[in-house]
């Protein structure tokens, strides 16, 4: 079973618990809560999937990202999303 490698990053289960409550943004808090629950052996990625509706692959990706790149990589970052299919140009907004 895949678990967060907290020793690699010098963190404890308690550190993840604090982040699950205090991190800025609901998406980041959800990710840290999942890591905390998995690290504390309270749940697994499959159980988290059933409880939250996230896919097992999504939850496992959070664990793998944490294990490879550390805490900062787990924080949610808004990427801006897709560009609109029919984007209006700014110059075409004026009336002729």
Phi and psi in degrees as GROMACS dihedral restraints (atoms count N, CA, C in turn):
[ dihedral_restraints ]
;  ai    aj    ak    al  type     phi  dphi    fc
    3     4     5     6     1   -80.2    20    10
    4     5     6     7     1   130.0    20    10
    6     7     8     9     1  -130.5    20    10
    7     8     9    10     1   152.8    20    10
    9    10    11    12     1   -62.4    20    10
   10    11    12    13     1   135.3    20    10
   12    13    14    15     1   -92.9    20    10
   13    14    15    16     1    80.1    20    10
   15    16    17    18     1   -72.3    20    10
   16    17    18    19     1   -29.8    20    10
   18    19    20    21     1   -61.5    20    10
   19    20    21    22     1   -37.9    20    10
   21    22    23    24     1   -58.1    20    10
   22    23    24    25     1   -33.8    20    10
   24    25    26    27     1  -106.4    20    10
   25    26    27    28     1     6.8    20    10
   27    28    29    30     1    66.1    20    10
   28    29    30    31     1    37.0    20    10
   30    31    32    33     1  -121.3    20    10
   31    32    33    34     1   165.1    20    10
   33    34    35    36     1  -119.1    20    10
   34    35    36    37     1   170.1    20    10
   36    37    38    39     1   -60.2    20    10
   37    38    39    40     1   -37.7    20    10
   39    40    41    42     1   -62.5    20    10
   40    41    42    43     1   -35.8    20    10
   42    43    44    45     1   -61.9    20    10
   43    44    45    46     1   -43.4    20    10
   45    46    47    48     1   -65.3    20    10
   46    47    48    49     1   -36.6    20    10
   48    49    50    51     1   -63.1    20    10
   49    50    51    52     1   -43.9    20    10
   51    52    53    54     1   -61.3    20    10
   52    53    54    55     1   -44.5    20    10
   54    55    56    57     1   -64.2    20    10
   55    56    57    58     1   -32.8    20    10
   57    58    59    60     1   -67.9    20    10
   58    59    60    61     1   -17.2    20    10
   60    61    62    63     1  -103.6    20    10
   61    62    63    64     1   -37.0    20    10
   63    64    65    66     1  -104.1    20    10
   64    65    66    67     1   -10.8    20    10
   66    67    68    69     1   -63.1    20    10
   67    68    69    70     1   145.6    20    10
   69    70    71    72     1   -74.1    20    10
   70    71    72    73     1   126.4    20    10
   72    73    74    75     1    96.1    20    10
   73    74    75    76     1   134.7    20    10
   75    76    77    78     1   -63.8    20    10
   76    77    78    79     1   -36.3    20    10
   78    79    80    81     1   -67.9    20    10
   79    80    81    82     1   -39.5    20    10
   81    82    83    84     1   -66.4    20    10
   82    83    84    85     1   -43.7    20    10
   84    85    86    87     1   -59.5    20    10
   85    86    87    88     1   -40.3    20    10
   87    88    89    90     1   -61.9    20    10
   88    89    90    91     1   -43.1    20    10
   90    91    92    93     1   -63.4    20    10
   91    92    93    94     1   -44.5    20    10
   93    94    95    96     1   -68.9    20    10
   94    95    96    97     1   -33.0    20    10
   96    97    98    99     1   -65.3    20    10
   97    98    99   100     1   -42.4    20    10
   99   100   101   102     1   -61.9    20    10
  100   101   102   103     1   -45.5    20    10
  102   103   104   105     1   -61.2    20    10
  103   104   105   106     1   -43.0    20    10
  105   106   107   108     1   -61.0    20    10
  106   107   108   109     1   -48.7    20    10
  108   109   110   111     1   -64.7    20    10
  109   110   111   112     1   -37.8    20    10
  111   112   113   114     1   -71.8    20    10
  112   113   114   115     1   -42.8    20    10
  114   115   116   117     1   -64.1    20    10
  115   116   117   118     1   -36.3    20    10
  117   118   119   120     1   -82.9    20    10
  118   119   120   121     1     2.2    20    10
  120   121   122   123     1    61.4    20    10
  121   122   123   124     1    29.8    20    10
  123   124   125   126     1   -87.6    20    10
  124   125   126   127     1   -20.7    20    10
  126   127   128   129     1  -154.8    20    10
  127   128   129   130     1   176.5    20    10
  129   130   131   132     1  -129.3    20    10
  130   131   132   133     1   173.6    20    10
  132   133   134   135     1   -61.5    20    10
  133   134   135   136     1   -38.0    20    10
  135   136   137   138     1   -66.1    20    10
  136   137   138   139     1   -42.8    20    10
  138   139   140   141     1   -67.5    20    10
  139   140   141   142     1   -39.2    20    10
  141   142   143   144     1   -62.6    20    10
  142   143   144   145     1   -37.4    20    10
  144   145   146   147     1   -59.1    20    10
  145   146   147   148     1   -47.1    20    10
  147   148   149   150     1   -66.0    20    10
  148   149   150   151     1   -36.9    20    10
  150   151   152   153     1   -76.3    20    10
  151   152   153   154     1   -33.8    20    10
  153   154   155   156     1  -113.9    20    10
  154   155   156   157     1   -15.4    20    10
  156   157   158   159     1    86.9    20    10
  157   158   159   160     1    -3.0    20    10
  159   160   161   162     1   -74.5    20    10
  160   161   162   163     1   152.6    20    10
  162   163   164   165     1   -78.4    20    10
  163   164   165   166     1   155.2    20    10
  165   166   167   168     1   -60.0    20    10
  166   167   168   169     1   -37.9    20    10
  168   169   170   171     1   -63.3    20    10
  169   170   171   172     1   -37.9    20    10
  171   172   173   174     1   -63.7    20    10
  172   173   174   175     1   -47.9    20    10
  174   175   176   177     1   -63.8    20    10
  175   176   177   178     1   -43.7    20    10
  177   178   179   180     1   -63.4    20    10
  178   179   180   181     1   -34.0    20    10
  180   181   182   183     1   -64.7    20    10
  181   182   183   184     1   -35.6    20    10
  183   184   185   186     1   -62.7    20    10
  184   185   186   187     1   -42.6    20    10
  186   187   188   189     1   -65.4    20    10
  187   188   189   190     1   -45.8    20    10
  189   190   191   192     1   -64.2    20    10
  190   191   192   193     1   -41.0    20    10
  192   193   194   195     1   -63.1    20    10
  193   194   195   196     1   -43.7    20    10
  195   196   197   198     1   -60.3    20    10
  196   197   198   199     1   -46.4    20    10
  198   199   200   201     1   -65.1    20    10
  199   200   201   202     1   -35.0    20    10
  201   202   203   204     1   -82.7    20    10
  202   203   204   205     1   -43.1    20    10
  204   205   206   207     1  -121.6    20    10
  205   206   207   208     1    -5.0    20    10
  207   208   209   210     1    92.2    20    10
  208   209   210   211     1  -173.9    20    10
  210   211   212   213     1   -59.2    20    10
  211   212   213   214     1   -46.0    20    10
  213   214   215   216     1   -60.5    20    10
  214   215   216   217     1   -29.3    20    10
  216   217   218   219     1   -73.3    20    10
  217   218   219   220     1   -17.0    20    10
  219   220   221   222     1   -84.5    20    10
  220   221   222   223     1   -26.4    20    10
  222   223   224   225     1   -56.9    20    10
  223   224   225   226     1   139.2    20    10
  225   226   227   228     1   -73.0    20    10
  226   227   228   229     1   135.8    20    10
  228   229   230   231     1  -128.7    20    10
  229   230   231   232     1   125.5    20    10
  231   232   233   234     1   -71.5    20    10
  232   233   234   235     1   125.9    20    10
  234   235   236   237     1   -97.9    20    10
  235   236   237   238     1    -5.1    20    10
  237   238   239   240     1    99.4    20    10
  238   239   240   241     1   -17.2    20    10
  240   241   242   243     1    74.4    20    10
  241   242   243   244     1  -171.7    20    10
  243   244   245   246     1   -73.7    20    10
  244   245   246   247     1   153.6    20    10
  246   247   248   249     1   -77.6    20    10
  247   248   249   250     1   145.6    20    10
  249   250   251   252     1   -60.1    20    10
  250   251   252   253     1   143.5    20    10
  252   253   254   255     1   -63.5    20    10
  253   254   255   256     1   -45.1    20    10
  255   256   257   258     1  -114.6    20    10
  256   257   258   259     1    70.5    20    10
  258   259   260   261     1   -71.8    20    10
  259   260   261   262     1   134.3    20    10
  261   262   263   264     1   -85.3    20    10
  262   263   264   265     1   139.2    20    10
  264   265   266   267     1   -78.1    20    10
  265   266   267   268     1   152.1    20    10
  267   268   269   270     1   -67.5    20    10
  268   269   270   271     1   -29.8    20    10
  270   271   272   273     1   -77.5    20    10
  271   272   273   274     1   -19.8    20    10
  273   274   275   276     1   -85.9    20    10
  274   275   276   277     1     2.3    20    10
  276   277   278   279     1   -80.0    20    10
  277   278   279   280     1   -13.2    20    10
  279   280   281   282     1   -82.9    20    10
  280   281   282   283     1   149.3    20    10
  282   283   284   285     1   -84.2    20    10
  283   284   285   286     1   140.7    20    10
